[in-house]
């Protein structure tokens, strides 16, 4: 299946010299932040093949300067509760966390196995069009802003949908799952102000992930969808709000 996606490669975004300061107008603070980036298990498996240098390449790309980023990958079989998503803990300066998020998201976009794997689609559509990460409740509140002002501004300006999900399990009451949905160019751009808002507070999510294994949650509901044959995904402008949406284009018989 061919995936037609408007995309900007993360590899081209932020290769900075060690003495370079901020890569953009948002992420100028040197303070460290922590997010838990979520990746489908099938994508992680492809990245960890013996013949694949991807994971090592990403770690090396954000491990420079006086305050390098730290990357931790959850063990096999440890998923974020209610999903089949492995946890990638990212800690460091906001601009390096941003770079790592974009590079990991590229792996999700490029993974052809997501077309048929059970993690390939959910109620928000194709997984390739979604960036998911977990933050603390305080950080999520700042991302949302008073009466939703921050999240609405980012959503409208970058033409993306942003969902903040509160896990139902009591052990996760201080965590929030943020999902940014849209073409990768828009998602990458929207991530910058989101991480900036997260950097404006100091109550970051902890780096631990093993406790997730003890939390049992039903897998998130998946919509019943017809088989995807003889067609392709494509971004189209439409709908009630005239927003960019990922739709399936069936080939002519």
N, C-alpha and C positions, 0 to 999 in steps of 0.2 A: 504494500500500500504506500502510495506517495503522500508525503505530508507537505503541503504548500504553506509555508510559514514565513512571515516577514520577520527577519532575524538579524541581530547584530552579534557577532562573535565576541564572547567575553575575553578571549585571548587578545583582542585588539583594544581593550578598554583602558587598562591601568598599569601598563608596565612602566614603572617609575624607577628612576635612579634612587639610590639610598638617601641622597641629600635633597631629594624633591619633597616638597611639603604636601599640600593638599591637591588632589586631582580634580576637584570641582568646588563649586561655590557652597555646597552644603557641608561636606565632611571635612571640616577644618580643625576639629578638636583632636588632641592627642589622647584623650581619655579612652580607656578600654571599655568595650561593650561585649556582651555575650548573647548570642542567639543560638537556637537549636534548629538547624536547617533540616528539613525532612526530604528524604529521597526514597523512591520506590526500591524495594529490595532487589528487583531484577536489574535495575540500573547499577546499584552498588556491586552486584555480582560481576557485571561486565567490567567495571572499573578495577576490580581486584584480581582479574585474571593474570596469570604469570606473565603473559606476553603483552600486558597493557601497562604503560607507564603513567596513565592518567592521574591516579591518586597521588603518586609521588610528585608528579609535575605540578599539581595544584598546590600541594603543601610547600614545595620549594618556591613557588611564585609569590607566596605571601609570607615567607619566612626570611625577611631581610630587615635591616635597619635596627635602631636601638630598641624597638618594641615590636618584635615580630608577632604575627598572628599564631594562635594555637588551634590545632584541629584535632578533634577526637571523634572516632567513629564507633558507634555502638556495636557490640558483639553480634555475631550471627544469631538470629532468633529473638533479638531484643528490638521490638518495634514501639513506636509511639502508640499508646493504647487506642484501640478502635480502628487501627489502620494496619497496613503492611508496609509501613514507611520506616526505614532505618533512620537513626538520629545522627546527624553530624554536628558536633558542638564546635562553634566558631567563637573564639575570643581574641580580642586585640583591638587596635585602633579602628575606628569606623570605616576608614577608606580601605583597609585590608580585608575587613569582614565583608564589605561591599564587593570587592574583587572576588573573594572566594565564593560568595553566593552566586554571582553571575557565572563563574566558571563551572560550578556544580550544576547550575540550571541548564547550561549548555549541554551537559551530559544527559539530562532528562529529555531535552528537546531532540537530541540526536539518536536516542535509543530506539531502534526499530522494534524491539521486543515489547514495548509498551502498547503496540497496536493490538496485540492479542493477549497479553498478560492480564490477570484479574485486577491489577492495579492501574491499568491503562485508562480507565474512564471512571468517573464518579458523577454525582449529581451536578457538579459544576462543569462537566464536559470533559474533553481530553486532558489527561494529566500533563501533557507537554505544554499546555497553555496556562499552567498554574505554578506559581512559586509559593511554597509553604514553609513557614518557620514559626518557632515557638518562642515566646518572650514571657516575662513576668507580668503580672496584672497591672502593676504601676506603670511599666513601660507602655503597655497597651493603652492605658487610659490617656497617656500623653499623645500617643499616635492618633487616637480618636479625637481628642480635644474636647473642650466644653461644647456640649450640644452637637458633637460630631463635626465641628468646624474644620479641624485639621484633615481628617480622613475624607471629608466631602470635597475639600479644596484639591487634595492630591488626586482623588478619583476623577474629578471633572477636568483638571488641567492636563493630566496625562492619558485620559480616556481609558481608564482601567476600572475594573470592579475590585473592591477590597472588602474582604469578609473577616471579621474577628470572631472566632469561635471560642466559647467557654466550655471546656470539657466537663462532663457531668459527674465524673468520679470525685468524691470528696478529697482524695489525696492530690488532686490536680487543681484544686480551687484557686491556687495562686498562679496558674499558668494560662496563657491564651495562645491560640493558634491563629496566625495571620496568613491569609491567602490572598495573593495579588494575581488577578486574572486578566490576561490581555496578550497582544503581540509582544514578543520578547523585548523589542526596542522600548515599548511603552512601560513594560514591567521593570526593566533595568533602570529607566529614568525615574520611575515612581519610587523605586527602592531607596534612592539617595535621600530624599526628604524624610522617608520613614525611619531610616537609620539615624538621621540627624535628630529626630524627635526622641528616639530611644536614648541617644547619647546625652540628652538634657536632664537625665536623672541618674542616680547612682544605684538604684535597687535592681540590679540585673539578675536574670535567672541563673541558677547554679549550674555548674558544669556536669554534675552527676547525671547518669542515665540508667544505671542498673536497676533502680527501683521500679522502672517501668515494667520490668519482667513480672513483677508481683501484682500488677494491676490488670484485672480482667475486664475488658469492655467488648461489647459486640462490635463487629466490623461495621464501619459506616455504611449506610444504605446506598445501594447502587441502583440507578434507574434501569429499567428494562429497555434495552436498545436493540434494534434490528442488526443483523450482521453487516459489517462494513466491507462490502465487496465492490470492485469496479468503480472506484471513485477516489476522492481525495478530500482532505480537510483544507479549508481556505478561510481567511479572514474576510468578512463582509460587513459593510456598514448598513444597519437597518434596525428594525424593531421600534417599539414605541418611543424610546429615548434617542433613536438615531445613533446608537453606539456601535463600536466595532465588536463583532461577535464571531466566534469560530463556528462555521457551519459545514455540514457535509454536502459536497457536490457530487451527485450521482452521474456517472458517465452515461452518455446517450446509448441506447441499445443499437 
